[in-house]
Amino acid sequence: MSAKPVDRLTPQGKQFERMLKELTSKEVHVGFQRGDATDENGVDMCDIAMWNELGTVRSPARPFMRQSVDNHIDEINRKFQSLQAAILTGKSADLILKELGIFQKDLMQNEIITGDFVPNAPSTIRRKGSSKPLIDTGRMRQAVNYVIKPKGEREG
């Protein structure tokens, strides 16, 4: 009887396998992390972002988070393709996840600045001096960030 062949990975194959396992065990959260930033009145930026994204009874929705994905799907697909290539060249899981986090953070911050949203109300324009929504002090835009967490870990 002959022995069954055994697949043996090269050192590079083992490294690649470890990196893939690490990649699949983590996820990138882009947006606002509760408790990381507040406005000048102490209101959590996470709440302010939610009110702007979804709207309130007094303010229309200005979905900058959703639009940072919806308006840039081709760029996102190109980025994923380049990250897939980076995986094959041996780039570390942490670097790939950081690159993805920075990329989406930039898209979201740019959408806050350039997004096409319902203009501010006349009362807000008088107070702020601008019809451009989402831009006042710049704190919300600056508070956009990313964190890398173990897959499935939630706040709270």
N, C-alpha and C positions, 0 to 999 in steps of 0.2 A: 504494500500500500504506500502510496506517495502522500506526503504531508500536504495539507492545504496551503496555498500561497498566503503569505501575510503581507498586508500593505504596510510599508514603512515610510514614514514621513521624513523628509530631509529636515535639517535644522530650520531652514527657511519656511518649510511647510508647517512645522510645529509653531513657529513664531506667528505665521499667518493665521493659523487655527486659534491661537490664544487671542490675537487681536480681534478676530471676528466674534469670539465668545465675549470679549470685553465690550465690543460695540453693541451687541445684542442685549447686554445686561444694563445698559445705560440709556438715558434719554435727555434731550435738551429742552428746557422750558424757557421760552422767550416771551418777554412781556414785563410784568410788574410783580415783584415779590413782596408780599404783604410785610409791612414793617421796615422796609428798606429806605423809603423816602416819603416825605410829607410836603404839603404846601405851606405857605407862610402862616396859615391858621392851625397847623397840626393835623390836617385831614390827610389820611393815608392816600398816596398816589394810586394805589391799587383800586381804591374806591372811585377816585376821580376818573381814572381811565375807564372803569366799567360804566360810569354814568355817561361818559362821552361816547363810548363804543355802542351802547345799547339805547341811549336816550333816557329821558325822564319825563314826567308829566309836564315839565316846564321847558325842556330842551329837546331838540330833535336828535336822533342818532347820528353820530359821526363815526362810522365804522372803520377807523384807521387800521385796526388790527386785522380785520377780515380783508380789507382792501390791500394790505401789505402782502397778502398771499394772492388774492384774486386778480389784482392788477399786474402781477409780476410772475405769473405761472411759467412763462417761457424762460425767464432768468433763473427761476428756482430749478426747473428741469435741467438747465445747463449746469448749474452748480452741483446738483446731484450726480450728473454724469462725470464731472471733474473729480468729485469726491470718490466715486466708484473707481476711477482710474488711480487715484491716490492710494486707495486700499491695496490695489494690486502692486503698487510700487513699494509697499511696506511702510507707509506713513502710519504713525501710531494712532490708536483709537482716540486718545485724548486730544491730539491735534486736529483730527477730523471733526470731532464733536465741537471743539472750540471754534473752528473755522465756520461750521454750520451756524453756531450761535451768533457769532459776530455778523455773519452774512444776513441772517434774518433780523437781527437787531437793527442793522443799518437800513434794511428795507422798511421796517416799522417807523424808525425815526424820520426817514425821508418822506414817508406817506403822511406823517403828521404835518410836515412842512408843505408838501406839494399836493396833497389830496384835494379832491373836488367835493367839498362839503357845503351844506346849507350855511349861508353866511350868518354871522352873529346878529342877534336882535338889535334894534335901534338903541335900546337901553344899555346893552352890553357895549355897543360901539361907542356910546358917549362915555362910559366908564373906562373902557380899555383904549379907545382911540383907534380901533381897527375893526374892520368887518371880517377879518380872517379868524376863523375858529381854531381852537386847539393851541394857538400860540399866544401866550400872554407873557409869563415870566420865563418860559422855557423849561421849567422844572419837570413837567410831565415828559417832555421829549428826552430830557437828560436822565430821567428815571428808568427808561426802557433798558432792560438788561437781560442777561441769560444766566441760567445755572444748569449745571450738569448733575443729574441725580440718578440713583439706581432706578431702574425701570419699575414703575408701579408705585414709587414713593410719592405720597401726597402731603400737602401742608396740613397742619392742623392737629 
